[in-house]
Amino acid sequence: MPELPEVEALAQHLRDNAVGRSVARIDVASMSVLKTASPPWTELHGRAVTGAVRHGKYLDLVCDGLHLVFHLARAGWLRWSDNLSPTPPKPGRGPIALRVHLGGAGFDLTEAGTQKKLAAWVVAAPEEVPGIAKLGPDALSLDVDGLTAVLAGRTERIKTLLTEQSALAGIGNAYSDEILHAAKLSPFATAGKLDAAAIERLRGSMQEILRDAVQRSLKQDAARLKAEKRSGMRVHGRAGLPCPVCGDAVREVSFADRSMQYCPTCQTGGKVLADRRMSRLLK
């Protein structure tokens, strides 16, 4: 799933390549991707693109008073082309859900797999999108006091809180693993019980991991962002491989539809958190 660094890089790509162009036409290949009916997507035709903004993990293409907002979900992506095919994509055929023509250039919103969760909205203000209205503070906006306030009184595990967009916007499964590894925190630590030193480490690792990933992502074109994200991971997606810090084997805990990775030596005092698939949990 694209997270804050990749979405910020895509927003920058649109700022560099789409702003100043006009929307010539929008082709909708999957009606289920559109979550709004009024105003219709055809109201965007002829409007100039005046900006591209990130709200958490949402992308917002600003079109002269209207906003085309989209969330790429787990398997969605934005595919830019300087020479976009003028032929409308066939509904229900292939991965393309929506195509935006910008005077010869433009982009496709695509989605792989069978779980169709890619979503787009045409709104007068981004806050009309329910998910944006519920977003917590952006992960890169918080100082130590702000993060302390977010954590205060929270009883969920820190891994869960980091990925809860209404608490903290922009972080998903992958970067939460990386942030917790860098902060030397167990993913099962209770968020509201972290002491001042742990919160300081957590805030520092959030800034370091996310800002570094943003900088690396900004240097890539849209087609290479996924590979760039994978190449920068130290623990996420690396179960069984040695931790680059201590050499211990990276371990994994799996859930129904996702998994998390961590280093026992760096994060849990050597304790192994049992895989939920085996109904075991070492506290």
C-alpha positions as CSV (number, residue, x, y, z in Angstrom):
1,M,0.0,0.0,0.0
2,P,1.4,3.5,-0.8
3,E,2.1,5.4,2.4
4,L,3.1,8.9,3.2
5,P,6.5,9.0,1.3
6,E,5.1,7.5,-1.9
7,V,2.0,9.6,-1.9
8,E,4.0,12.7,-1.3
9,A,6.3,11.7,-4.2
10,L,3.2,11.2,-6.4
11,A,1.8,14.5,-5.4
12,Q,5.1,16.2,-6.3
13,H,5.1,14.3,-9.6
14,L,1.7,15.8,-10.3
15,R,2.8,19.2,-9.2
16,D,5.7,19.0,-11.7
17,N,3.8,17.5,-14.6
18,A,0.1,18.2,-14.3
19,V,-0.2,21.7,-12.8
20,G,-0.7,24.2,-15.6
21,R,-2.4,21.7,-17.9
22,S,-6.2,21.4,-18.4
23,V,-8.4,18.4,-17.9
24,A,-9.3,17.4,-21.5
25,R,-11.4,14.3,-20.5
26,I,-11.8,11.8,-17.8
27,D,-12.6,8.2,-18.7
28,V,-14.2,6.0,-16.0
29,A,-13.6,2.3,-16.7
30,S,-14.9,1.2,-13.3
31,M,-18.0,3.0,-12.0
32,S,-17.4,1.5,-8.5
33,V,-14.3,3.6,-8.1
34,L,-16.3,6.8,-8.0
35,K,-17.7,7.4,-4.5
36,T,-19.6,10.6,-5.4
37,A,-22.2,11.4,-8.1
38,S,-22.5,15.2,-7.6
39,P,-20.8,17.1,-9.0
40,P,-20.3,14.6,-11.9
41,W,-16.8,13.9,-13.0
42,T,-17.6,15.6,-16.3
43,E,-17.6,18.9,-14.3
44,L,-13.8,18.6,-14.3
45,H,-13.5,18.7,-18.1
46,G,-11.9,21.9,-19.3
47,R,-10.7,23.0,-15.8
48,A,-7.1,23.9,-15.2
49,V,-5.0,21.8,-12.8
50,T,-3.9,24.3,-10.2
51,G,-2.3,22.1,-7.5
52,A,-1.7,18.6,-6.1
53,V,-1.9,18.0,-2.4
54,R,-1.4,15.1,0.0
55,H,-3.8,14.5,2.9
56,G,-2.4,11.6,4.9
57,K,-2.5,8.8,2.2
58,Y,-5.0,10.6,0.0
59,L,-4.0,12.4,-3.2
60,D,-5.9,15.6,-4.2
61,L,-5.7,17.0,-7.7
62,V,-7.0,20.6,-7.5
63,C,-8.8,21.6,-10.6
64,D,-9.9,25.2,-10.5
65,G,-12.4,25.1,-7.7
66,L,-13.0,21.3,-7.7
67,H,-11.0,18.5,-6.3
68,L,-10.4,15.0,-7.7
69,V,-9.4,13.1,-4.6
70,F,-8.3,9.5,-4.7
71,H,-7.1,6.8,-2.3
72,L,-4.9,4.1,-3.8
73,A,-5.7,1.5,-1.1
74,R,-3.6,-1.6,-1.0
75,A,-3.2,-2.5,-4.7
76,G,-3.8,0.8,-6.5
77,W,-1.3,3.0,-8.3
78,L,-1.0,6.1,-10.4
79,R,0.6,5.5,-13.8
80,W,1.7,8.7,-15.6
81,S,2.3,8.9,-19.3
82,D,3.6,11.8,-21.4
83,N,1.8,10.3,-24.4
84,L,-1.4,8.9,-22.9
85,S,-3.5,6.7,-25.2
86,P,-6.5,8.7,-26.4
87,T,-8.6,5.4,-26.6
88,P,-10.8,5.1,-23.6
89,P,-10.1,2.0,-21.5
90,K,-12.7,-0.8,-21.8
91,P,-14.9,-1.1,-18.7
92,G,-14.2,-4.2,-16.7
93,R,-11.2,-5.1,-18.8
94,G,-7.7,-4.9,-17.3
95,P,-6.4,-3.0,-14.2
96,I,-7.3,0.6,-15.3
97,A,-10.1,2.1,-13.2
98,L,-9.9,5.8,-14.3
99,R,-8.0,7.7,-16.9
100,V,-7.3,11.5,-16.7
101,H,-6.4,13.1,-20.0
102,L,-4.3,16.3,-19.7
103,G,-3.7,17.5,-23.2
104,G,-1.8,14.5,-24.6
105,A,-0.2,13.6,-21.3
106,G,-2.1,12.3,-18.3
107,F,-2.4,9.3,-16.0
108,D,-4.3,6.1,-15.2
109,L,-5.4,5.0,-11.8
110,T,-4.9,1.2,-11.8
111,E,-5.6,-1.5,-9.3
112,A,-4.3,-5.1,-9.3
113,G,-6.0,-8.1,-7.7
114,T,-9.6,-8.9,-7.0
115,Q,-10.2,-6.7,-3.9
116,K,-11.3,-3.5,-5.6
117,K,-10.8,-0.8,-2.9
118,L,-9.4,2.0,-5.1
119,A,-11.6,5.0,-4.5
120,A,-12.1,8.5,-6.1
121,W,-14.2,11.5,-5.2
122,V,-15.1,14.7,-7.0
123,V,-15.8,17.3,-4.3
124,A,-15.8,21.1,-3.8
125,A,-13.6,20.7,-0.7
126,P,-11.3,17.8,0.4
127,E,-13.0,17.7,3.8
128,E,-16.1,16.4,2.1
129,V,-14.3,13.1,1.7
130,P,-15.2,11.2,4.9
131,G,-11.7,9.7,5.4
132,I,-10.0,13.0,5.1
133,A,-12.5,14.6,7.6
134,K,-11.5,12.0,10.1
135,L,-7.7,12.2,9.7
136,G,-5.5,12.8,12.7
137,P,-2.4,15.1,12.6
138,D,0.0,14.3,9.9
139,A,2.9,12.1,11.0
140,L,5.5,14.6,9.9
141,S,3.9,17.6,11.6
142,L,4.3,16.5,15.3
143,D,6.9,17.6,17.8
144,V,7.4,15.6,21.0
145,D,4.6,17.4,22.8
146,G,2.2,16.7,20.0
147,L,3.1,13.1,19.8
148,T,2.8,12.8,23.6
149,A,-0.7,14.2,23.3
150,V,-1.7,11.7,20.6
151,L,-0.4,8.8,22.8
152,A,-1.9,9.9,26.0
153,G,-4.5,7.5,27.4
154,R,-4.4,5.2,24.4
155,T,-4.7,1.5,25.4
156,E,-4.0,-0.1,22.0
157,R,-0.6,-1.5,20.9
158,I,1.7,1.1,19.5
159,K,1.8,-0.8,16.1
160,T,-2.0,-0.4,15.9
161,L,-2.0,3.2,16.8
162,L,0.7,4.2,14.3
163,T,-1.5,2.8,11.5
164,E,-4.8,4.2,12.7
165,Q,-5.3,7.2,10.4
166,S,-7.8,9.0,12.8
167,A,-5.0,9.1,15.3
168,L,-2.0,9.7,13.1
169,A,-2.2,10.3,9.3
170,G,0.1,8.9,6.7
171,I,1.8,5.7,8.2
172,G,0.8,2.2,7.1
173,N,1.9,-1.3,7.8
174,A,5.4,-1.1,6.2
175,Y,6.7,2.2,7.7
176,S,5.3,1.4,11.1
177,D,7.5,-1.7,11.2
178,E,10.5,0.4,10.2
179,I,9.8,3.2,12.7
180,L,9.4,0.8,15.6
181,H,12.6,-1.0,14.7
182,A,14.5,2.3,14.5
183,A,13.0,3.4,17.9
184,K,13.8,0.0,19.5
185,L,10.2,-0.5,20.6
186,S,8.1,-3.6,20.7
187,P,5.1,-3.5,18.3
188,F,3.0,-4.8,21.2
189,A,4.0,-2.0,23.7
190,T,0.9,-0.2,25.0
191,A,0.8,3.2,23.3
192,G,-0.3,5.2,26.4
193,K,2.4,3.6,28.6
194,L,5.4,4.7,26.7
195,D,7.8,6.8,28.9
196,A,9.3,10.1,27.9
197,A,12.5,8.6,26.6
198,A,10.5,6.1,24.4
199,I,8.3,8.9,23.0
200,E,11.4,10.9,22.1
201,R,12.9,7.9,20.3
202,L,9.6,7.2,18.5
203,R,9.3,10.8,17.4
204,G,12.9,10.9,16.2
205,S,12.5,7.6,14.3
206,M,9.3,8.8,12.6
207,Q,11.0,11.9,11.4
208,E,14.1,10.1,10.2
209,I,12.4,7.2,8.5
210,L,9.7,9.2,6.8
211,R,11.8,12.1,5.7
212,D,14.5,9.8,4.4
213,A,11.9,7.8,2.4
214,V,10.3,11.0,1.1
215,Q,13.7,12.3,-0.2
216,R,14.5,8.9,-1.8
217,S,11.1,8.8,-3.4
218,L,11.2,12.3,-4.8
219,K,14.2,11.3,-6.8
220,Q,12.3,8.5,-8.6
221,D,9.7,8.7,-11.3
222,A,6.3,7.2,-10.5
223,A,7.1,3.9,-12.1
224,R,10.0,3.2,-9.8
225,L,8.5,4.2,-6.5
226,K,7.3,0.7,-5.4
227,A,10.8,-0.7,-6.0
228,E,12.4,2.2,-4.1
229,K,10.1,1.6,-1.2
230,R,11.1,-2.1,-1.0
231,S,14.8,-1.4,-1.3
232,G,14.8,0.9,1.7
233,M,13.2,-1.5,4.2
234,R,15.3,-2.9,7.1
235,V,12.8,-5.3,8.6
236,H,9.5,-5.0,6.8
237,G,9.1,-7.8,4.3
238,R,12.4,-9.3,5.4
239,A,11.3,-12.2,7.7
240,G,14.1,-14.7,8.1
241,L,16.8,-12.4,6.9
242,P,19.4,-10.9,9.3
243,C,18.7,-7.6,11.0
244,P,21.0,-5.0,9.5
245,V,21.7,-3.6,13.0
246,C,22.4,-6.7,15.2
247,G,22.3,-9.7,12.8
248,D,19.5,-11.5,14.6
249,A,16.8,-13.1,12.3
250,V,13.9,-10.8,11.5
251,R,10.7,-12.4,12.8
252,E,7.1,-12.2,11.7
253,V,3.7,-12.1,13.2
254,S,0.8,-12.8,10.8
255,F,-2.8,-11.7,11.0
256,A,-5.8,-12.4,8.8
257,D,-4.8,-10.1,6.0
258,R,-1.4,-8.7,6.8
259,S,1.8,-9.3,8.7
260,M,4.3,-7.4,10.6
261,Q,8.1,-7.9,11.0
262,Y,10.4,-7.0,13.9
263,C,13.8,-7.8,15.4
264,P,13.7,-9.6,18.8
265,T,17.1,-8.4,19.8
266,C,16.5,-4.8,18.9
267,Q,12.9,-4.5,20.0
268,T,11.7,-7.1,22.4
269,G,14.7,-7.9,24.6
270,G,15.2,-11.2,22.8
271,K,11.6,-12.4,23.3
272,V,9.9,-13.9,20.2
273,L,6.3,-12.9,19.6
274,A,4.5,-16.0,18.5
275,D,2.7,-16.0,15.1
276,R,-1.0,-15.5,15.6
277,R,-1.7,-18.2,13.0
278,M,-0.6,-20.7,15.6
279,S,-2.7,-19.0,18.4
280,R,0.2,-18.3,20.5
281,L,1.4,-15.0,22.0
282,L,4.4,-14.5,24.2
283,K,3.9,-11.4,26.4
